[in-house]
């Protein structure tokens, strides 16, 4: 899925969450599904506590992690696509 800079993402699911070290374990009670977030996905999930554009998310990640801008955009796009497919995030 191609994501534009101004595409806005927000959480679509209300999850029960527990942090384990720097990772997140989350349960969607309605679907009976459990999810595990690595440290970067955890950071993104926390950022999505309010609607944010793709550009905002990328900018935050580039400030937090030492990563090439192109690689960051590719990985962020892949994760947001996966979270959208899982019904955890919605785009507008």
Phi and psi restraints in degrees (range 20) as a CNS / XPLOR table:
assign (resid 1 and name C) (resid 2 and name N)
       (resid 2 and name CA) (resid 2 and name C) 1.0 -83.2 20.0 2
assign (resid 2 and name N) (resid 2 and name CA)
       (resid 2 and name C) (resid 3 and name N) 1.0 128.7 20.0 2
assign (resid 2 and name C) (resid 3 and name N)
       (resid 3 and name CA) (resid 3 and name C) 1.0 -114.1 20.0 2
assign (resid 3 and name N) (resid 3 and name CA)
       (resid 3 and name C) (resid 4 and name N) 1.0 127.7 20.0 2
assign (resid 3 and name C) (resid 4 and name N)
       (resid 4 and name CA) (resid 4 and name C) 1.0 -81.8 20.0 2
assign (resid 4 and name N) (resid 4 and name CA)
       (resid 4 and name C) (resid 5 and name N) 1.0 157.0 20.0 2
assign (resid 4 and name C) (resid 5 and name N)
       (resid 5 and name CA) (resid 5 and name C) 1.0 -56.3 20.0 2
assign (resid 5 and name N) (resid 5 and name CA)
       (resid 5 and name C) (resid 6 and name N) 1.0 -37.9 20.0 2
assign (resid 5 and name C) (resid 6 and name N)
       (resid 6 and name CA) (resid 6 and name C) 1.0 -93.9 20.0 2
assign (resid 6 and name N) (resid 6 and name CA)
       (resid 6 and name C) (resid 7 and name N) 1.0 6.0 20.0 2
assign (resid 6 and name C) (resid 7 and name N)
       (resid 7 and name CA) (resid 7 and name C) 1.0 -64.9 20.0 2
assign (resid 7 and name N) (resid 7 and name CA)
       (resid 7 and name C) (resid 8 and name N) 1.0 129.3 20.0 2
assign (resid 7 and name C) (resid 8 and name N)
       (resid 8 and name CA) (resid 8 and name C) 1.0 -101.3 20.0 2
assign (resid 8 and name N) (resid 8 and name CA)
       (resid 8 and name C) (resid 9 and name N) 1.0 137.3 20.0 2
assign (resid 8 and name C) (resid 9 and name N)
       (resid 9 and name CA) (resid 9 and name C) 1.0 -119.4 20.0 2
assign (resid 9 and name N) (resid 9 and name CA)
       (resid 9 and name C) (resid 10 and name N) 1.0 147.2 20.0 2
assign (resid 9 and name C) (resid 10 and name N)
       (resid 10 and name CA) (resid 10 and name C) 1.0 -147.7 20.0 2
assign (resid 10 and name N) (resid 10 and name CA)
       (resid 10 and name C) (resid 11 and name N) 1.0 158.9 20.0 2
assign (resid 10 and name C) (resid 11 and name N)
       (resid 11 and name CA) (resid 11 and name C) 1.0 -65.1 20.0 2
assign (resid 11 and name N) (resid 11 and name CA)
       (resid 11 and name C) (resid 12 and name N) 1.0 138.9 20.0 2
assign (resid 11 and name C) (resid 12 and name N)
       (resid 12 and name CA) (resid 12 and name C) 1.0 -111.3 20.0 2
assign (resid 12 and name N) (resid 12 and name CA)
       (resid 12 and name C) (resid 13 and name N) 1.0 -10.3 20.0 2
assign (resid 12 and name C) (resid 13 and name N)
       (resid 13 and name CA) (resid 13 and name C) 1.0 -126.6 20.0 2
assign (resid 13 and name N) (resid 13 and name CA)
       (resid 13 and name C) (resid 14 and name N) 1.0 145.3 20.0 2
assign (resid 13 and name C) (resid 14 and name N)
       (resid 14 and name CA) (resid 14 and name C) 1.0 -99.3 20.0 2
assign (resid 14 and name N) (resid 14 and name CA)
       (resid 14 and name C) (resid 15 and name N) 1.0 108.3 20.0 2
assign (resid 14 and name C) (resid 15 and name N)
       (resid 15 and name CA) (resid 15 and name C) 1.0 -107.1 20.0 2
assign (resid 15 and name N) (resid 15 and name CA)
       (resid 15 and name C) (resid 16 and name N) 1.0 148.2 20.0 2
assign (resid 15 and name C) (resid 16 and name N)
       (resid 16 and name CA) (resid 16 and name C) 1.0 -83.2 20.0 2
assign (resid 16 and name N) (resid 16 and name CA)
       (resid 16 and name C) (resid 17 and name N) 1.0 128.4 20.0 2
assign (resid 16 and name C) (resid 17 and name N)
       (resid 17 and name CA) (resid 17 and name C) 1.0 -124.7 20.0 2
assign (resid 17 and name N) (resid 17 and name CA)
       (resid 17 and name C) (resid 18 and name N) 1.0 146.4 20.0 2
assign (resid 17 and name C) (resid 18 and name N)
       (resid 18 and name CA) (resid 18 and name C) 1.0 -141.6 20.0 2
assign (resid 18 and name N) (resid 18 and name CA)
       (resid 18 and name C) (resid 19 and name N) 1.0 131.0 20.0 2
assign (resid 18 and name C) (resid 19 and name N)
       (resid 19 and name CA) (resid 19 and name C) 1.0 -91.4 20.0 2
assign (resid 19 and name N) (resid 19 and name CA)
       (resid 19 and name C) (resid 20 and name N) 1.0 133.9 20.0 2
assign (resid 19 and name C) (resid 20 and name N)
       (resid 20 and name CA) (resid 20 and name C) 1.0 -124.6 20.0 2
assign (resid 20 and name N) (resid 20 and name CA)
       (resid 20 and name C) (resid 21 and name N) 1.0 108.4 20.0 2
assign (resid 20 and name C) (resid 21 and name N)
       (resid 21 and name CA) (resid 21 and name C) 1.0 57.7 20.0 2
assign (resid 21 and name N) (resid 21 and name CA)
       (resid 21 and name C) (resid 22 and name N) 1.0 -120.1 20.0 2
assign (resid 21 and name C) (resid 22 and name N)
       (resid 22 and name CA) (resid 22 and name C) 1.0 -108.2 20.0 2
assign (resid 22 and name N) (resid 22 and name CA)
       (resid 22 and name C) (resid 23 and name N) 1.0 19.5 20.0 2
assign (resid 22 and name C) (resid 23 and name N)
       (resid 23 and name CA) (resid 23 and name C) 1.0 -115.2 20.0 2
assign (resid 23 and name N) (resid 23 and name CA)
       (resid 23 and name C) (resid 24 and name N) 1.0 166.4 20.0 2
assign (resid 23 and name C) (resid 24 and name N)
       (resid 24 and name CA) (resid 24 and name C) 1.0 -125.2 20.0 2
assign (resid 24 and name N) (resid 24 and name CA)
       (resid 24 and name C) (resid 25 and name N) 1.0 135.3 20.0 2
assign (resid 24 and name C) (resid 25 and name N)
       (resid 25 and name CA) (resid 25 and name C) 1.0 -112.6 20.0 2
assign (resid 25 and name N) (resid 25 and name CA)
       (resid 25 and name C) (resid 26 and name N) 1.0 128.7 20.0 2
assign (resid 25 and name C) (resid 26 and name N)
       (resid 26 and name CA) (resid 26 and name C) 1.0 -132.3 20.0 2
assign (resid 26 and name N) (resid 26 and name CA)
       (resid 26 and name C) (resid 27 and name N) 1.0 145.1 20.0 2
assign (resid 26 and name C) (resid 27 and name N)
       (resid 27 and name CA) (resid 27 and name C) 1.0 -123.7 20.0 2
assign (resid 27 and name N) (resid 27 and name CA)
       (resid 27 and name C) (resid 28 and name N) 1.0 127.0 20.0 2
assign (resid 27 and name C) (resid 28 and name N)
       (resid 28 and name CA) (resid 28 and name C) 1.0 -94.2 20.0 2
assign (resid 28 and name N) (resid 28 and name CA)
       (resid 28 and name C) (resid 29 and name N) 1.0 102.2 20.0 2
assign (resid 28 and name C) (resid 29 and name N)
       (resid 29 and name CA) (resid 29 and name C) 1.0 -63.1 20.0 2
assign (resid 29 and name N) (resid 29 and name CA)
       (resid 29 and name C) (resid 30 and name N) 1.0 -38.8 20.0 2
assign (resid 29 and name C) (resid 30 and name N)
       (resid 30 and name CA) (resid 30 and name C) 1.0 -64.0 20.0 2
assign (resid 30 and name N) (resid 30 and name CA)
       (resid 30 and name C) (resid 31 and name N) 1.0 -38.1 20.0 2
assign (resid 30 and name C) (resid 31 and name N)
       (resid 31 and name CA) (resid 31 and name C) 1.0 -95.4 20.0 2
assign (resid 31 and name N) (resid 31 and name CA)
       (resid 31 and name C) (resid 32 and name N) 1.0 -13.7 20.0 2
assign (resid 31 and name C) (resid 32 and name N)
       (resid 32 and name CA) (resid 32 and name C) 1.0 68.2 20.0 2
assign (resid 32 and name N) (resid 32 and name CA)
       (resid 32 and name C) (resid 33 and name N) 1.0 32.6 20.0 2
assign (resid 32 and name C) (resid 33 and name N)
       (resid 33 and name CA) (resid 33 and name C) 1.0 -113.9 20.0 2
assign (resid 33 and name N) (resid 33 and name CA)
       (resid 33 and name C) (resid 34 and name N) 1.0 144.4 20.0 2
assign (resid 33 and name C) (resid 34 and name N)
       (resid 34 and name CA) (resid 34 and name C) 1.0 -113.7 20.0 2
assign (resid 34 and name N) (resid 34 and name CA)
       (resid 34 and name C) (resid 35 and name N) 1.0 141.4 20.0 2
assign (resid 34 and name C) (resid 35 and name N)
       (resid 35 and name CA) (resid 35 and name C) 1.0 -128.3 20.0 2
assign (resid 35 and name N) (resid 35 and name CA)
       (resid 35 and name C) (resid 36 and name N) 1.0 144.6 20.0 2
assign (resid 35 and name C) (resid 36 and name N)
       (resid 36 and name CA) (resid 36 and name C) 1.0 -117.5 20.0 2
assign (resid 36 and name N) (resid 36 and name CA)
       (resid 36 and name C) (resid 37 and name N) 1.0 129.0 20.0 2
assign (resid 36 and name C) (resid 37 and name N)
       (resid 37 and name CA) (resid 37 and name C) 1.0 -112.2 20.0 2
assign (resid 37 and name N) (resid 37 and name CA)
       (resid 37 and name C) (resid 38 and name N) 1.0 128.8 20.0 2
assign (resid 37 and name C) (resid 38 and name N)
       (resid 38 and name CA) (resid 38 and name C) 1.0 -72.4 20.0 2
assign (resid 38 and name N) (resid 38 and name CA)
       (resid 38 and name C) (resid 39 and name N) 1.0 176.1 20.0 2
assign (resid 38 and name C) (resid 39 and name N)
       (resid 39 and name CA) (resid 39 and name C) 1.0 -56.6 20.0 2
assign (resid 39 and name N) (resid 39 and name CA)
       (resid 39 and name C) (resid 40 and name N) 1.0 -39.8 20.0 2
assign (resid 39 and name C) (resid 40 and name N)
       (resid 40 and name CA) (resid 40 and name C) 1.0 -70.5 20.0 2
assign (resid 40 and name N) (resid 40 and name CA)
       (resid 40 and name C) (resid 41 and name N) 1.0 -44.8 20.0 2
assign (resid 40 and name C) (resid 41 and name N)
       (resid 41 and name CA) (resid 41 and name C) 1.0 -62.0 20.0 2
assign (resid 41 and name N) (resid 41 and name CA)
       (resid 41 and name C) (resid 42 and name N) 1.0 -35.5 20.0 2
assign (resid 41 and name C) (resid 42 and name N)
       (resid 42 and name CA) (resid 42 and name C) 1.0 -62.6 20.0 2
assign (resid 42 and name N) (resid 42 and name CA)
       (resid 42 and name C) (resid 43 and name N) 1.0 -44.0 20.0 2
assign (resid 42 and name C) (resid 43 and name N)
       (resid 43 and name CA) (resid 43 and name C) 1.0 -59.8 20.0 2
assign (resid 43 and name N) (resid 43 and name CA)
       (resid 43 and name C) (resid 44 and name N) 1.0 -43.7 20.0 2
assign (resid 43 and name C) (resid 44 and name N)
       (resid 44 and name CA) (resid 44 and name C) 1.0 -65.6 20.0 2
assign (resid 44 and name N) (resid 44 and name CA)
       (resid 44 and name C) (resid 45 and name N) 1.0 -43.6 20.0 2
assign (resid 44 and name C) (resid 45 and name N)
       (resid 45 and name CA) (resid 45 and name C) 1.0 -59.0 20.0 2
assign (resid 45 and name N) (resid 45 and name CA)
       (resid 45 and name C) (resid 46 and name N) 1.0 -42.6 20.0 2
assign (resid 45 and name C) (resid 46 and name N)
       (resid 46 and name CA) (resid 46 and name C) 1.0 -63.8 20.0 2
assign (resid 46 and name N) (resid 46 and name CA)
       (resid 46 and name C) (resid 47 and name N) 1.0 -39.6 20.0 2
assign (resid 46 and name C) (resid 47 and name N)
       (resid 47 and name CA) (resid 47 and name C) 1.0 -63.6 20.0 2
assign (resid 47 and name N) (resid 47 and name CA)
       (resid 47 and name C) (resid 48 and name N) 1.0 -29.2 20.0 2
assign (resid 47 and name C) (resid 48 and name N)
       (resid 48 and name CA) (resid 48 and name C) 1.0 -81.7 20.0 2
assign (resid 48 and name N) (resid 48 and name CA)
       (resid 48 and name C) (resid 49 and name N) 1.0 18.3 20.0 2
assign (resid 48 and name C) (resid 49 and name N)
       (resid 49 and name CA) (resid 49 and name C) 1.0 -67.1 20.0 2
assign (resid 49 and name N) (resid 49 and name CA)
       (resid 49 and name C) (resid 50 and name N) 1.0 -12.9 20.0 2
assign (resid 49 and name C) (resid 50 and name N)
       (resid 50 and name CA) (resid 50 and name C) 1.0 -143.2 20.0 2
assign (resid 50 and name N) (resid 50 and name CA)
       (resid 50 and name C) (resid 51 and name N) 1.0 157.1 20.0 2
assign (resid 50 and name C) (resid 51 and name N)
       (resid 51 and name CA) (resid 51 and name C) 1.0 -58.7 20.0 2
assign (resid 51 and name N) (resid 51 and name CA)
       (resid 51 and name C) (resid 52 and name N) 1.0 136.4 20.0 2
assign (resid 51 and name C) (resid 52 and name N)
       (resid 52 and name CA) (resid 52 and name C) 1.0 -142.0 20.0 2
assign (resid 52 and name N) (resid 52 and name CA)
       (resid 52 and name C) (resid 53 and name N) 1.0 147.4 20.0 2
assign (resid 52 and name C) (resid 53 and name N)
       (resid 53 and name CA) (resid 53 and name C) 1.0 -79.2 20.0 2
assign (resid 53 and name N) (resid 53 and name CA)
       (resid 53 and name C) (resid 54 and name N) 1.0 162.3 20.0 2
assign (resid 53 and name C) (resid 54 and name N)
       (resid 54 and name CA) (resid 54 and name C) 1.0 -56.8 20.0 2
assign (resid 54 and name N) (resid 54 and name CA)
       (resid 54 and name C) (resid 55 and name N) 1.0 -43.4 20.0 2
assign (resid 54 and name C) (resid 55 and name N)
       (resid 55 and name CA) (resid 55 and name C) 1.0 -61.7 20.0 2
assign (resid 55 and name N) (resid 55 and name CA)
       (resid 55 and name C) (resid 56 and name N) 1.0 -41.3 20.0 2
assign (resid 55 and name C) (resid 56 and name N)
       (resid 56 and name CA) (resid 56 and name C) 1.0 -62.5 20.0 2
assign (resid 56 and name N) (resid 56 and name CA)
       (resid 56 and name C) (resid 57 and name N) 1.0 -47.0 20.0 2
assign (resid 56 and name C) (resid 57 and name N)
       (resid 57 and name CA) (resid 57 and name C) 1.0 -60.1 20.0 2
assign (resid 57 and name N) (resid 57 and name CA)
       (resid 57 and name C) (resid 58 and name N) 1.0 -45.8 20.0 2
assign (resid 57 and name C) (resid 58 and name N)
       (resid 58 and name CA) (resid 58 and name C) 1.0 -61.0 20.0 2
assign (resid 58 and name N) (resid 58 and name CA)
       (resid 58 and name C) (resid 59 and name N) 1.0 -44.4 20.0 2
assign (resid 58 and name C) (resid 59 and name N)
       (resid 59 and name CA) (resid 59 and name C) 1.0 -59.9 20.0 2
assign (resid 59 and name N) (resid 59 and name CA)
       (resid 59 and name C) (resid 60 and name N) 1.0 -43.8 20.0 2
assign (resid 59 and name C) (resid 60 and name N)
       (resid 60 and name CA) (resid 60 and name C) 1.0 -62.1 20.0 2
assign (resid 60 and name N) (resid 60 and name CA)
       (resid 60 and name C) (resid 61 and name N) 1.0 -44.2 20.0 2
assign (resid 60 and name C) (resid 61 and name N)
       (resid 61 and name CA) (resid 61 and name C) 1.0 -65.9 20.0 2
assign (resid 61 and name N) (resid 61 and name CA)
       (resid 61 and name C) (resid 62 and name N) 1.0 -40.3 20.0 2
assign (resid 61 and name C) (resid 62 and name N)
       (resid 62 and name CA) (resid 62 and name C) 1.0 -64.0 20.0 2
assign (resid 62 and name N) (resid 62 and name CA)
       (resid 62 and name C) (resid 63 and name N) 1.0 -30.2 20.0 2
assign (resid 62 and name C) (resid 63 and name N)
       (resid 63 and name CA) (resid 63 and name C) 1.0 -76.3 20.0 2
assign (resid 63 and name N) (resid 63 and name CA)
       (resid 63 and name C) (resid 64 and name N) 1.0 -24.7 20.0 2
assign (resid 63 and name C) (resid 64 and name N)
       (resid 64 and name CA) (resid 64 and name C) 1.0 -95.4 20.0 2
assign (resid 64 and name N) (resid 64 and name CA)
       (resid 64 and name C) (resid 65 and name N) 1.0 -32.5 20.0 2
assign (resid 64 and name C) (resid 65 and name N)
       (resid 65 and name CA) (resid 65 and name C) 1.0 -121.8 20.0 2
assign (resid 65 and name N) (resid 65 and name CA)
       (resid 65 and name C) (resid 66 and name N) 1.0 151.0 20.0 2
assign (resid 65 and name C) (resid 66 and name N)
       (resid 66 and name CA) (resid 66 and name C) 1.0 -88.4 20.0 2
assign (resid 66 and name N) (resid 66 and name CA)
       (resid 66 and name C) (resid 67 and name N) 1.0 97.2 20.0 2
assign (resid 66 and name C) (resid 67 and name N)
       (resid 67 and name CA) (resid 67 and name C) 1.0 -148.0 20.0 2
assign (resid 67 and name N) (resid 67 and name CA)
       (resid 67 and name C) (resid 68 and name N) 1.0 147.1 20.0 2
assign (resid 67 and name C) (resid 68 and name N)
       (resid 68 and name CA) (resid 68 and name C) 1.0 -64.1 20.0 2
assign (resid 68 and name N) (resid 68 and name CA)
       (resid 68 and name C) (resid 69 and name N) 1.0 139.6 20.0 2
assign (resid 68 and name C) (resid 69 and name N)
       (resid 69 and name CA) (resid 69 and name C) 1.0 -59.2 20.0 2
assign (resid 69 and name N) (resid 69 and name CA)
       (resid 69 and name C) (resid 70 and name N) 1.0 -40.6 20.0 2
assign (resid 69 and name C) (resid 70 and name N)
       (resid 70 and name CA) (resid 70 and name C) 1.0 -67.1 20.0 2
assign (resid 70 and name N) (resid 70 and name CA)
       (resid 70 and name C) (resid 71 and name N) 1.0 -43.9 20.0 2
assign (resid 70 and name C) (resid 71 and name N)
       (resid 71 and name CA) (resid 71 and name C) 1.0 -62.8 20.0 2
assign (resid 71 and name N) (resid 71 and name CA)
       (resid 71 and name C) (resid 72 and name N) 1.0 -41.5 20.0 2
assign (resid 71 and name C) (resid 72 and name N)
       (resid 72 and name CA) (resid 72 and name C) 1.0 -59.3 20.0 2
assign (resid 72 and name N) (resid 72 and name CA)
       (resid 72 and name C) (resid 73 and name N) 1.0 -47.4 20.0 2
assign (resid 72 and name C) (resid 73 and name N)
       (resid 73 and name CA) (resid 73 and name C) 1.0 -62.3 20.0 2
assign (resid 73 and name N) (resid 73 and name CA)
       (resid 73 and name C) (resid 74 and name N) 1.0 -42.9 20.0 2
assign (resid 73 and name C) (resid 74 and name N)
       (resid 74 and name CA) (resid 74 and name C) 1.0 -63.8 20.0 2
assign (resid 74 and name N) (resid 74 and name CA)
       (resid 74 and name C) (resid 75 and name N) 1.0 -47.2 20.0 2
assign (resid 74 and name C) (resid 75 and name N)
       (resid 75 and name CA) (resid 75 and name C) 1.0 -67.5 20.0 2
assign (resid 75 and name N) (resid 75 and name CA)
       (resid 75 and name C) (resid 76 and name N) 1.0 -38.6 20.0 2
assign (resid 75 and name C) (resid 76 and name N)
       (resid 76 and name CA) (resid 76 and name C) 1.0 -64.8 20.0 2
assign (resid 76 and name N) (resid 76 and name CA)
       (resid 76 and name C) (resid 77 and name N) 1.0 -43.4 20.0 2
assign (resid 76 and name C) (resid 77 and name N)
       (resid 77 and name CA) (resid 77 and name C) 1.0 -60.8 20.0 2
assign (resid 77 and name N) (resid 77 and name CA)
       (resid 77 and name C) (resid 78 and name N) 1.0 -43.9 20.0 2
assign (resid 77 and name C) (resid 78 and name N)
       (resid 78 and name CA) (resid 78 and name C) 1.0 -62.4 20.0 2
assign (resid 78 and name N) (resid 78 and name CA)
       (resid 78 and name C) (resid 79 and name N) 1.0 -45.0 20.0 2
assign (resid 78 and name C) (resid 79 and name N)
       (resid 79 and name CA) (resid 79 and name C) 1.0 -66.1 20.0 2
assign (resid 79 and name N) (resid 79 and name CA)
       (resid 79 and name C) (resid 80 and name N) 1.0 -45.4 20.0 2
assign (resid 79 and name C) (resid 80 and name N)
       (resid 80 and name CA) (resid 80 and name C) 1.0 -62.8 20.0 2
assign (resid 80 and name N) (resid 80 and name CA)
       (resid 80 and name C) (resid 81 and name N) 1.0 -36.3 20.0 2
assign (resid 80 and name C) (resid 81 and name N)
       (resid 81 and name CA) (resid 81 and name C) 1.0 -63.7 20.0 2
assign (resid 81 and name N) (resid 81 and name CA)
       (resid 81 and name C) (resid 82 and name N) 1.0 -44.5 20.0 2
assign (resid 81 and name C) (resid 82 and name N)
       (resid 82 and name CA) (resid 82 and name C) 1.0 -64.4 20.0 2
assign (resid 82 and name N) (resid 82 and name CA)
       (resid 82 and name C) (resid 83 and name N) 1.0 -44.7 20.0 2
assign (resid 82 and name C) (resid 83 and name N)
       (resid 83 and name CA) (resid 83 and name C) 1.0 -63.8 20.0 2
assign (resid 83 and name N) (resid 83 and name CA)
       (resid 83 and name C) (resid 84 and name N) 1.0 -35.0 20.0 2
assign (resid 83 and name C) (resid 84 and name N)
       (resid 84 and name CA) (resid 84 and name C) 1.0 -67.2 20.0 2
assign (resid 84 and name N) (resid 84 and name CA)
       (resid 84 and name C) (resid 85 and name N) 1.0 -45.3 20.0 2
assign (resid 84 and name C) (resid 85 and name N)
       (resid 85 and name CA) (resid 85 and name C) 1.0 -61.4 20.0 2
assign (resid 85 and name N) (resid 85 and name CA)
       (resid 85 and name C) (resid 86 and name N) 1.0 -34.4 20.0 2
assign (resid 85 and name C) (resid 86 and name N)
       (resid 86 and name CA) (resid 86 and name C) 1.0 -77.5 20.0 2
assign (resid 86 and name N) (resid 86 and name CA)
       (resid 86 and name C) (resid 87 and name N) 1.0 -9.5 20.0 2
assign (resid 86 and name C) (resid 87 and name N)
       (resid 87 and name CA) (resid 87 and name C) 1.0 82.7 20.0 2
assign (resid 87 and name N) (resid 87 and name CA)
       (resid 87 and name C) (resid 88 and name N) 1.0 13.1 20.0 2
assign (resid 87 and name C) (resid 88 and name N)
       (resid 88 and name CA) (resid 88 and name C) 1.0 -87.3 20.0 2
assign (resid 88 and name N) (resid 88 and name CA)
       (resid 88 and name C) (resid 89 and name N) 1.0 -25.8 20.0 2
assign (resid 88 and name C) (resid 89 and name N)
       (resid 89 and name CA) (resid 89 and name C) 1.0 -132.4 20.0 2
assign (resid 89 and name N) (resid 89 and name CA)
       (resid 89 and name C) (resid 90 and name N) 1.0 147.7 20.0 2
assign (resid 89 and name C) (resid 90 and name N)
       (resid 90 and name CA) (resid 90 and name C) 1.0 -125.1 20.0 2
assign (resid 90 and name N) (resid 90 and name CA)
       (resid 90 and name C) (resid 91 and name N) 1.0 151.0 20.0 2
assign (resid 90 and name C) (resid 91 and name N)
       (resid 91 and name CA) (resid 91 and name C) 1.0 -114.3 20.0 2
assign (resid 91 and name N) (resid 91 and name CA)
       (resid 91 and name C) (resid 92 and name N) 1.0 151.9 20.0 2
